[in-house]
Amino acid sequence: MDEADISLQAYDKLHSSIPSIGFLSRKKRIKAYLKITAMAQDMIDEQEISEEQAIFLLSILARKSSPFQKAAMMTALNLAKIDKKLFSAVGFKYANELRCSLQLLPVDDNQTLSS
């Protein structure tokens, strides 16, 4: 199986696992983001995909899936208020990169507060 097929399988797995984000529910949106990024981190840990591929897949997912886009945006906007321990490494990195793309300051590891 080539890299494109592996990435497509990983994308399908992530896309089909997006939970309900509710209607303007901050908590559900952040939980959905944490779930999907934890799955991506598991794929990295199991060496199914690289971190670079995971970031790329999350960015595609944010463009193709409105619920994930809303979840990622809510998480990025509230990143400084969420305990860093809740995030997978790739989840924190992607949320920080999304903050930068919105011209917001990145959040350092030691700036996060306990929820």
Secondary structure, DSSP 4 states (H G I P E B T S, - for coil): --HHHHHHHHHHHHHHTPPP-TTT-HHHHHHHHHHHHHHHHHHHHTTSS-HHHHHHHHHHHHHH-HHHHHHHHHHHHTGGGS-GGGS-HHHHHHHHHHHHHTTPPPPPGGG----
